[in-house]
Amino acid sequence: MSGFFILAILALAFLVVFQIAKASEYVSVLKGEEKTFLQNNKINAFLFIVFLVAGLVGVWYCNELYYGKTLFVQPSASDHGEKIDKMMWITLAVTGVVFFMTQIMLFWFAYKYQYSEKRKAYYYPHNNKWEVLWTVVPAIFLTVLVGFGLYYWFGITKEAPQGSQVVEITGKQFNWLVRYPGKDAVLGRKNYRLTNASDGNALGVDWEDASSHDDIEASEVHLVVNKPVKFVINAQDVIHDVGLPHFRLKMDAVPGIPTTIWFTPKYTTAEMKKITGNKDFVYEISCDQMCGSGHYSMKGIIVVETQEEYNAWLADKKPQYVTVMEGKKTPVAVADSATAKPIAALSK
């Protein structure tokens, strides 16, 4: 029914425009074509100036109305993000100057050089100096901006500093799975053929690899403030994208191709609550790639905390290997892969 009403409204609008055009044509015949043309030309020239002023006022009003709802009012929560913010402001400054210059000139020229019987149009087909100028200058600016972008990109995708925290994030329709290495600081080997969520192995971890015996699985990402963290990013089904808006970072999650980024969180969650004045503030992971009907629900939570708080949180977690083996009610010896010595034994 709504589709019918939309079509009816469009048809009515077409008829109105058509009737106005026909009425204008009849008026032109009665008044004289030339007189009507001159009147319309002056009106259109004036409307160009009105549109220019109204447009600039609209741009200012929208900025005043919505700027406070953007992430620009919040500081970047990572060191890399600060560089991204700086590059964003430079880009906005350059493109903003060009935008205002070109738009003002466009509408002003349309008004100033409107048709006049007292003036003959000057034929100006070519100017090598101007063409070189408006080709070379934008090319230089764009090359510099792209260069900075590549520099920052290589910075977040290169190898993380020694001793960085490691967190694995795996996207699947429609949630995020998180894994942490244990005391050995090494993530256990995975094999997609072993993926079996009903058996407690939603990530396809190879339990025969001793490095996996102390790995922790969770639903939230916990990070240590002021400590570099390396994200190892995977996907199980379709392409997802780990979006970190508060850290000004993002990285695709591609099935079969692990990707990595690293950064250093600057503020704990508690500090950001004070900075933003929002007691309900949380760091979020968003999926920045359309991945299916439940795409909207792929929201992950990141908790940035002190080293002591992180250690206390991690101490309460049980390795997934132990949980799986307990469920099978079989003897299990959890080994420290660094020493190959059993560090715990459970049986039922």
ZIKA-V600505 format. One line per field, one symbol per residue. ss: DSSP state (A for helix, B for strand, O for the rest). phi: phi as a letter, one per 30 degrees, with the letter a starting at -180 (. if undefined). psi: psi as a letter, one per 30 degrees, with the letter a starting at -180 (. if undefined). Layout:
BEGIN
ss: ???
phi: ???
psi: ???
END
This chain:
BEGIN
ss: OAAAAAAAAAAAAAAAAAAAAAAAAAAAAAAOAAAAAAAAAAAAAAAAAAAAAAAAAAAAAAAAAAAAAOAAAOOOOBAAAAAAAAAAAAAAAAAAAAAAAAAAAAAAAAAAOOOOOOOOOOOOOOOAAAAAAAAAAAAAAAAAAAAAAAAAAAAAAOOOOOOOBBBBBBBBOOBBBBBBOOOOOOOOOBOAAAOBAAAOBOOOBOOOOAAAOOOBBBOOBBBBOOOBBBBBBBBOOOOBBBBBAAAOBBBBBBBOBOBBBBBBBOOOAAAAAAAAOOOOOOBBBBBOOOOOOOAAAOBBBBBBBOAAAAAAAAAOOOOAAAAAAAAAOOOBBBBBOOOOBBBBBBOO
phi: .ddddddddddddddddddddddddddddddjeddddddddddddddddddddddddddddddddcedccdddcddcbddddddddddddddddddddeddddddeddddddcdebddbcdcdbdaadddddddcdddddddddddddddddddddcdddeeiddcbcbbcbdbaccbbbddddibdddbbedcdaddcibdcidddddddddcdccbccccbcdibebccccbbcbbdcadcbedcibaadcceibdcbbbabdcbdddddddddicdcdbdbccccbebkdcedcdccccccbdddddddddddccedddddddddhbebcccdddcicdcabbab
psi: eeeeeeeeeeeeeeeeeeeeeeeeeeeeeefkeeeeeeeeeeeeeefeeeeeeeeeeeeeeeeeefefglfffklkgleeeeeeeeeeeeeeeeeeeeeeeeeeeeeeeeeehlkkffkkkkjifkjeeeeeefeeeeeeeeeeeeeeeeeeefefflkllkglkkkkkkkljilkkkkklbffgkklkljfffkjefggiffhkjffjffffgkkklflkklkkgkkkkkjklkfdlkakjkieffhllkkjkkfjklkllljkfkleeefeeefgjfgkkklkljgkkgafgeffiklkkjklleeeeeeeeffkkkeeeeeeeefhlkkjkkjfffgkkflkkl.
END
